Amino acid sequence: MPKMKTKAAAKKRFAFTGTGKIKRKHAYHSHILTKKETTQKRNLDHTALVSVDDEKRVKRMLLS
């Protein structure tokens, strides 16, 4: 049986922290930035954690 491949799209979008949680980037920070407030753009710049409900799904994409 061959090895299962990791989903390449998930590999590009998510990363593990040292404690095993999954980091993600915020949406809405790639274009049409002129109408967004500076505060909103600054807050979107930081990474966030994947919610507990989605963790199982994302781990399956990364570790399969």
N, C-alpha and C positions, 0 to 999 in steps of 0.2 A: 504494500500500500504506500503510495507516495505521500510526502509531507503535505500538510495543508498550507496554502499560501496566505500570508497576511494581506488584508485589503489595502491596496496602495493608497487609496483616497484617505482612509483613516490614518495611515502611517504619516501622511503629510499634515494632518489637521490636529492630531492629539499627541500628547507626550505624558509620560509618567513622572510623578514627583518622587522624591526620595522615600516617602512613606507609602507609596503605592496608589495614591489618588491620581486622577487623570486631569491634566490641564487642557484648556481649550481657549480659543480666541473669541472675542466678541464679534458679532455681526454688525453691519451698518457702518463700517469704518473704512470702506474701500473707495467709494466715490460719492458724488453729490454732497461734498463736505461744506460747501459755502453756506448753506442754509442751516447748518447745525451749530449749536452754541459751542463755544470753546470748552466749557465744562463737560458737555456731553462727549465731545471728541476725546478729551483727556481721560475720561472714565472708560471709554471704549478701548483705550490703548492698552490697558492692563489685561493680564490673563485672568481667567476665571476657572473654577472647577466644574467638572461635569456633575450634574445632579445625581443623587443616589439612585433615582429611578432609571437613569440612562446608563449607569456605570456598567451593568451586566452586558448590555448590548454592545457598548464600545469595546469592552475587554474581549468579547467574543470576536469582534472584527480585528483586533490587534494581535491576539494570541492564538488565533486558529491556525 
